[in-house]
Amino acid sequence: MSKLSKADQHYFNRLKRKNLWYVAAIIFVVLCTLFLYFGTNWLEIKVSNHTVDFLTGMFSTLTILLIVYIIRNRRVMNQPQLLRKQRITVMDERNQEIINRACRLAAYGLNICLILLSVVGSFVHPLMTQLSVGLLYVFVLIYAISYFYYKKKN
């Protein structure tokens, strides 16, 4: 990979770091799955079969998806032409702006849903209100921390 340009080498390293994060996420998901099965079978934690099946499906899907991402990244990393083409596509300012706008819209939509859930949930069960308001607080906290981090970084 020494024949890569500086920008391509930087993108190669970025994909390498992503793969490490994907492996860490796979390990975490596998540990969650093991905890689920050990907890329900040996520790006798009471969880409905529907919940166990749902979580097993979600964990399996996440694991498969992350493995696919790792394989895809490895394939791109091993082909310099494909690496360069993907780097140009991913680093394009127009695509980044589209992604940023989509993330902002998704964040607004999520906040509106959580606010509606906190209001409607108060009629159903107080726990729904507490949970949705707690998630709103988590969102605001993460936003504030990341805002000040990136403001200080720039």
C-alpha positions in Angstrom: 0.0 0.0 0.0 3.0 2.3 -0.2 2.0 3.4 -3.7 -1.1 5.1 -2.4 -1.3 8.9 -2.5 -1.3 10.7 0.9 -5.1 11.3 0.7 -5.7 7.6 -0.2 -3.4 6.5 2.6 -5.3 8.6 5.0 -8.6 7.1 3.9 -7.1 3.6 4.1 -6.2 4.3 7.7 -9.7 5.6 8.3 -11.2 2.4 7.0 -8.8 0.4 9.2 -9.9 2.3 12.3 -13.6 1.8 11.3 -12.9 -1.9 11.0 -11.4 -1.9 14.5 -14.5 -0.2 15.9 -16.7 -2.7 14.0 -14.8 -5.6 15.6 -15.2 -3.9 19.1 -19.0 -3.5 18.4 -19.2 -7.2 17.4 -17.5 -8.3 20.6 -19.9 -6.1 22.6 -23.0 -7.5 20.8 -21.7 -11.1 21.4 -21.2 -10.3 25.1 -24.7 -8.9 25.2 -26.1 -12.0 23.6 -24.2 -14.2 26.1 -25.4 -12.1 29.0 -29.0 -12.5 27.7 -28.7 -16.3 27.5 -26.8 -16.7 30.7 -29.2 -14.4 32.5 -32.3 -16.1 31.3 -31.1 -19.7 31.6 -28.8 -19.8 34.6 -29.5 -16.7 36.6 -33.2 -17.2 36.0 -33.9 -13.6 35.1 -37.5 -13.3 34.0 -37.8 -12.1 30.5 -40.6 -12.9 28.1 -39.8 -15.3 25.2 -40.8 -12.5 22.8 -38.2 -10.2 24.2 -35.5 -12.9 24.1 -36.4 -13.7 20.5 -36.5 -10.0 19.5 -33.1 -9.3 21.1 -31.6 -12.4 19.6 -32.7 -11.3 16.2 -31.5 -7.8 16.7 -28.1 -8.9 17.9 -27.7 -11.4 15.1 -28.7 -8.8 12.5 -26.2 -6.3 14.0 -23.4 -8.9 14.0 -24.1 -9.9 10.4 -24.3 -6.2 9.3 -21.0 -5.3 10.9 -19.3 -8.4 9.4 -20.6 -7.3 6.0 -19.1 -3.8 6.6 -15.8 -5.3 7.6 -15.7 -7.5 4.5 -16.7 -4.5 2.3 -14.0 -2.3 3.8 -11.4 -5.0 3.4 -12.3 -5.4 -0.3 -12.0 -1.6 -0.8 -8.7 -1.5 1.1 -7.2 -4.2 -1.1 -8.0 -2.5 -4.4 -6.3 0.9 -4.8 -8.6 2.0 -7.7 -11.7 1.2 -5.7 -10.2 2.9 -2.6 -9.6 6.1 -4.5 -13.1 6.1 -6.1 -14.8 5.5 -2.7 -12.6 8.2 -1.0 -13.6 10.8 -3.6 -17.3 9.8 -3.2 -17.3 9.8 0.6 -15.2 13.0 1.0 -17.2 15.0 -1.6 -18.5 18.1 0.2 -21.9 17.8 -1.5 -22.4 14.2 -0.1 -21.2 15.4 3.3 -23.7 18.2 3.3 -26.5 15.8 2.4 -25.5 13.5 5.2 -25.4 16.5 7.7 -28.8 17.7 6.6 -30.3 14.2 6.9 -28.8 13.8 10.4 -30.2 17.2 11.5 -33.6 16.3 10.1 -33.5 12.9 11.9 -32.5 14.5 15.1 -35.4 17.0 14.9 -37.8 14.2 14.1 -36.5 12.1 17.0 -36.9 15.0 19.4 -40.4 15.8 18.2 -41.3 12.1 18.6 -39.8 12.0 22.1 -41.7 15.2 23.1 -45.0 13.8 21.8 -44.3 10.5 23.6 -43.7 12.3 26.8 -47.0 14.1 26.5 -49.0 11.1 25.3 -47.2 8.7 27.6 -48.2 10.7 30.6 -51.8 9.5 30.0 -50.7 5.9 29.5 -48.0 5.3 32.1 -45.7 7.6 34.0 -42.7 5.5 33.1 -43.1 6.3 29.4 -42.9 10.0 30.3 -39.8 9.5 32.4 -38.1 7.4 29.8 -38.8 9.8 26.9 -37.8 12.9 28.9 -34.6 11.0 30.0 -33.8 10.3 26.4 -34.3 13.9 25.5 -31.8 14.8 28.3 -29.3 12.3 26.9 -29.7 13.8 23.5 -29.2 17.4 24.8 -26.2 16.3 26.9 -24.5 14.5 24.0 -25.2 17.5 21.7 -23.8 20.0 24.2 -20.7 17.9 24.8 -20.0 17.4 21.1 -20.7 21.0 20.3 -18.2 22.3 22.8 -15.7 19.6 21.8 -15.8 20.5 18.1 -15.9 24.2 18.9 -12.8 23.9 20.9 -11.2 21.6 18.3 -11.7 24.2 15.5 
